[in-house]
Amino acid sequence: ENHKTINDLARKTIRLLKSEVTHVNFEQARRDLIGSSLMESMYFLTDTEGSRMMATTYSASPHLVVCAHGLEGASNDLRQVRIFLQSALPKSDLHFLMSDSYMEDTYQDIKEMGRLLADDIVQTIICSPKPYERISFIAHSLGTLVVRAALQDPLLEQYTSKFHTFLSLSGPHLGMMYSPSYLVNGGLWLMQRLKAGKSLQQIAMKDSSDMKQTYVYKLSCNDKLHCFSNVVLLSSHQDRYVPFHSARIEVCNDAKRDYSYNGHIYREMVNNIVQPIVDNPNCNITRYSIQYALEQGSANSMIGRAAHIACLDSEVFLNKFFAVMGWKFFV
């Protein structure tokens, strides 16, 4: 019976691809699922908005993939993401920019980090011997806000037509509002005082007494995610560092019941980002909810950090995601 369930799950997973792919087949997917103890990291397609049939025709044109790390991160934090994406698309002409433009200080203004990243991207494009036909972004945590800030920088305006995929790994797109973790909220409050970092205040939406004047809200007002062909949002209930609804850019139950000014601003942020995506017939938004098999009882698991970084360092998850689903967003 367990094998029958796994077979059905594998078939359902393959059907999601909507195309026949030579390097992904049912038997291999079934073996991978059985080989992981109760699917060590399982992922589900939980919701789509503005979903359209996606083109999965193979393309060998030069494709720049920009990788952006998170708070206190480094340029090689997304190295395994790069490795497994390359393995899934061995014949694609993928070029990776593992940016270190803002690595020295991730506590500075997010807008300034975005400007540094935008400049790094432009320099990479100018120095390339071949013009890039498409530009995609993979960002983790704070890096997702840095990328969105870079997209609004005038330096990248001329490249908007080349934007292809935005893959967000546990990004706090709506800040930390309605965070269910008192431990993380307390830790964030303490770090704001110890580090005196502007980016922490911006993520917590404490950089202004008026929510409409906070940077995260302003970022939503001129958002560029609708310029992409694919917007892919990965989140996990096990991740206590970034609220589940914030990573998914959706209205949570607490926000639905909140009729205060802050609740109104929160719902407005969601609408500012999502509605232009839904209105664009050429843009597809996909949300994945991920369940990891984490070491029980560890401090990192208890505070939610383990799940927050698992999307970067879990080889089992990265292999399955890019081999079965993730590859299609980069063809």
RAQUI-V743180 format. One record per residue. N is the residue number from 1. OMEGA is omega in whole degrees, 0 to 359 (* if undefined). NEAR is the number of other C-alpha atoms within 10 Angstrom. Layout:
n:N omega:OMEGA near:NEAR
n:N omega:OMEGA near:NEAR
This chain:
n:1 omega:178 near:6
n:2 omega:180 near:9
n:3 omega:177 near:11
n:4 omega:178 near:9
n:5 omega:180 near:10
n:6 omega:178 near:18
n:7 omega:179 near:19
n:8 omega:180 near:13
n:9 omega:180 near:15
n:10 omega:179 near:22
n:11 omega:179 near:16
n:12 omega:180 near:12
n:13 omega:181 near:19
n:14 omega:180 near:20
n:15 omega:180 near:12
n:16 omega:183 near:11
n:17 omega:177 near:17
n:18 omega:177 near:13
n:19 omega:179 near:13
n:20 omega:184 near:11
n:21 omega:186 near:14
n:22 omega:184 near:6
n:23 omega:174 near:11
n:24 omega:179 near:15
n:25 omega:186 near:15
n:26 omega:184 near:16
n:27 omega:180 near:12
n:28 omega:178 near:13
n:29 omega:180 near:21
n:30 omega:181 near:19
n:31 omega:179 near:13
n:32 omega:182 near:16
n:33 omega:179 near:21
n:34 omega:184 near:17
n:35 omega:179 near:11
n:36 omega:184 near:14
n:37 omega:183 near:10
n:38 omega:178 near:12
n:39 omega:189 near:18
n:40 omega:174 near:17
n:41 omega:184 near:22
n:42 omega:181 near:17
n:43 omega:183 near:20
n:44 omega:172 near:11
n:45 omega:190 near:14
n:46 omega:186 near:10
n:47 omega:172 near:12
n:48 omega:174 near:14
n:49 omega:181 near:15
n:50 omega:186 near:17
n:51 omega:177 near:16
n:52 omega:174 near:14
n:53 omega:184 near:8
n:54 omega:176 near:16
n:55 omega:179 near:12
n:56 omega:177 near:16
n:57 omega:182 near:10
n:58 omega:178 near:13
n:59 omega:181 near:12
n:60 omega:180 near:12
n:61 omega:180 near:15
n:62 omega:186 near:16
n:63 omega:179 near:22
n:64 omega:177 near:25
n:65 omega:182 near:23
n:66 omega:180 near:21
n:67 omega:183 near:26
n:68 omega:182 near:31
n:69 omega:183 near:28
n:70 omega:183 near:24
n:71 omega:181 near:15
n:72 omega:181 near:12
n:73 omega:180 near:20
n:74 omega:185 near:18
n:75 omega:181 near:17
n:76 omega:180 near:15
n:77 omega:183 near:18
n:78 omega:183 near:21
n:79 omega:180 near:15
n:80 omega:174 near:17
n:81 omega:179 near:21
n:82 omega:183 near:23
n:83 omega:183 near:12
n:84 omega:175 near:20
n:85 omega:176 near:21
n:86 omega:179 near:19
n:87 omega:180 near:15
n:88 omega:181 near:23
n:89 omega:186 near:18
n:90 omega:183 near:11
n:91 omega:179 near:11
n:92 omega:180 near:18
n:93 omega:182 near:16
n:94 omega:176 near:23
n:95 omega:185 near:16
n:96 omega:171 near:18
n:97 omega:177 near:17
n:98 omega:192 near:19
n:99 omega:174 near:19
n:100 omega:188 near:17
n:101 omega:182 near:19
n:102 omega:186 near:26
n:103 omega:185 near:17
n:104 omega:181 near:11
n:105 omega:179 near:14
n:106 omega:178 near:22
n:107 omega:180 near:20
n:108 omega:181 near:16
n:109 omega:180 near:17
n:110 omega:179 near:26
n:111 omega:179 near:20
n:112 omega:177 near:16
n:113 omega:177 near:24
n:114 omega:179 near:24
n:115 omega:179 near:23
n:116 omega:179 near:18
n:117 omega:179 near:24
n:118 omega:179 near:24
n:119 omega:179 near:17
n:120 omega:180 near:17
n:121 omega:180 near:22
n:122 omega:179 near:14
n:123 omega:178 near:11
n:124 omega:180 near:15
n:125 omega:181 near:16
n:126 omega:184 near:11
n:127 omega:181 near:10
n:128 omega:179 near:12
n:129 omega:179 near:8
n:130 omega:180 near:10
n:131 omega:178 near:13
n:132 omega:179 near:19
n:133 omega:179 near:15
n:134 omega:178 near:19
n:135 omega:178 near:25
n:136 omega:182 near:22
n:137 omega:171 near:22
n:138 omega:186 near:22
n:139 omega:180 near:23
n:140 omega:172 near:28
n:141 omega:180 near:23
n:142 omega:181 near:26
n:143 omega:179 near:27
n:144 omega:177 near:27
n:145 omega:178 near:28
n:146 omega:178 near:28
n:147 omega:180 near:28
n:148 omega:175 near:23
n:149 omega:179 near:25
n:150 omega:181 near:25
n:151 omega:180 near:24
n:152 omega:179 near:20
n:153 omega:181 near:18
n:154 omega:180 near:11
n:155 omega:184 near:14
n:156 omega:184 near:15
n:157 omega:183 near:13
n:158 omega:183 near:8
n:159 omega:183 near:16
n:160 omega:182 near:15
n:161 omega:181 near:13
n:162 omega:183 near:17
n:163 omega:185 near:21
n:164 omega:182 near:23
n:165 omega:172 near:25
n:166 omega:179 near:28
n:167 omega:183 near:22
n:168 omega:179 near:26
n:169 omega:178 near:28
n:170 omega:182 near:30
n:171 omega:180 near:28
n:172 omega:186 near:28
n:173 omega:180 near:28
n:174 omega:181 near:29
n:175 omega:184 near:27
n:176 omega:179 near:24
n:177 omega:179 near:21
n:178 omega:176 near:17
n:179 omega:183 near:19
n:180 omega:185 near:14
n:181 omega:177 near:17
n:182 omega:180 near:11
n:183 omega:179 near:15
n:184 omega:178 near:18
n:185 omega:178 near:17
n:186 omega:178 near:11
n:187 omega:178 near:12
n:188 omega:178 near:18
n:189 omega:180 near:15
n:190 omega:180 near:12
n:191 omega:178 near:14
n:192 omega:181 near:18
n:193 omega:180 near:11
n:194 omega:184 near:9
n:195 omega:184 near:10
n:196 omega:183 near:13
n:197 omega:181 near:16
n:198 omega:182 near:17
n:199 omega:178 near:26
n:200 omega:177 near:25
n:201 omega:181 near:22
n:202 omega:178 near:21
n:203 omega:180 near:23
n:204 omega:182 near:22
n:205 omega:178 near:22
n:206 omega:182 near:21
n:207 omega:175 near:17
n:208 omega:178 near:12
n:209 omega:177 near:9
n:210 omega:183 near:12
n:211 omega:181 near:19
n:212 omega:180 near:18
n:213 omega:179 near:13
n:214 omega:185 near:18
n:215 omega:181 near:24
n:216 omega:177 near:24
n:217 omega:180 near:22
n:218 omega:179 near:14
n:219 omega:181 near:20
n:220 omega:186 near:21
n:221 omega:180 near:15
n:222 omega:187 near:14
n:223 omega:184 near:19
n:224 omega:183 near:20
n:225 omega:180 near:22
n:226 omega:179 near:23
n:227 omega:181 near:21
n:228 omega:172 near:23
n:229 omega:182 near:25
n:230 omega:171 near:26
n:231 omega:185 near:21
n:232 omega:185 near:20
n:233 omega:178 near:19
n:234 omega:181 near:21
n:235 omega:179 near:27
n:236 omega:175 near:25
n:237 omega:180 near:16
n:238 omega:180 near:23
n:239 omega:180 near:25
n:240 omega:180 near:23
n:241 omega:180 near:26
n:242 omega:179 near:30
n:243 omega:183 near:27
n:244 omega:182 near:25
n:245 omega:179 near:24
n:246 omega:179 near:22
n:247 omega:181 near:26
n:248 omega:183 near:27
n:249 omega:179 near:22
n:250 omega:181 near:19
n:251 omega:179 near:18
n:252 omega:182 near:17
n:253 omega:179 near:10
n:254 omega:180 near:12
n:255 omega:178 near:19
n:256 omega:182 near:12
n:257 omega:183 near:9
n:258 omega:181 near:13
n:259 omega:178 near:11
n:260 omega:178 near:10
n:261 omega:181 near:11
n:262 omega:178 near:15
n:263 omega:178 near:19
n:264 omega:180 near:14
n:265 omega:179 near:17
n:266 omega:180 near:25
n:267 omega:178 near:18
n:268 omega:178 near:17
n:269 omega:179 near:24
n:270 omega:181 near:20
n:271 omega:180 near:17
n:272 omega:183 near:18
n:273 omega:189 near:22
n:274 omega:185 near:20
n:275 omega:177 near:13
n:276 omega:177 near:17
n:277 omega:180 near:26
n:278 omega:182 near:17
n:279 omega:181 near:12
n:280 omega:182 near:14
n:281 omega:182 near:13
n:282 omega:182 near:17
n:283 omega:180 near:23
n:284 omega:177 near:22
n:285 omega:182 near:23
n:286 omega:179 near:18
n:287 omega:176 near:20
n:288 omega:173 near:18
n:289 omega:188 near:19
n:290 omega:175 near:21
n:291 omega:181 near:19
n:292 omega:171 near:21
n:293 omega:185 near:17
n:294 omega:177 near:16
n:295 omega:183 near:11
n:296 omega:176 near:9
n:297 omega:179 near:8
n:298 omega:181 near:11
n:299 omega:181 near:11
n:300 omega:178 near:15
n:301 omega:183 near:17
n:302 omega:181 near:16
n:303 omega:176 near:18
n:304 omega:181 near:21
n:305 omega:184 near:17
n:306 omega:180 near:22
n:307 omega:181 near:27
n:308 omega:181 near:25
n:309 omega:181 near:19
n:310 omega:179 near:22
n:311 omega:177 near:25
n:312 omega:188 near:19
n:313 omega:176 near:17
n:314 omega:181 near:19
n:315 omega:179 near:15
n:316 omega:180 near:17
n:317 omega:183 near:23
n:318 omega:179 near:22
n:319 omega:182 near:20
n:320 omega:183 near:20
n:321 omega:184 near:19
n:322 omega:180 near:20
n:323 omega:185 near:21
n:324 omega:186 near:23
n:325 omega:191 near:18
n:326 omega:184 near:19
n:327 omega:188 near:18
n:328 omega:181 near:21
n:329 omega:183 near:19
n:330 omega:177 near:24
n:331 omega:* near:19
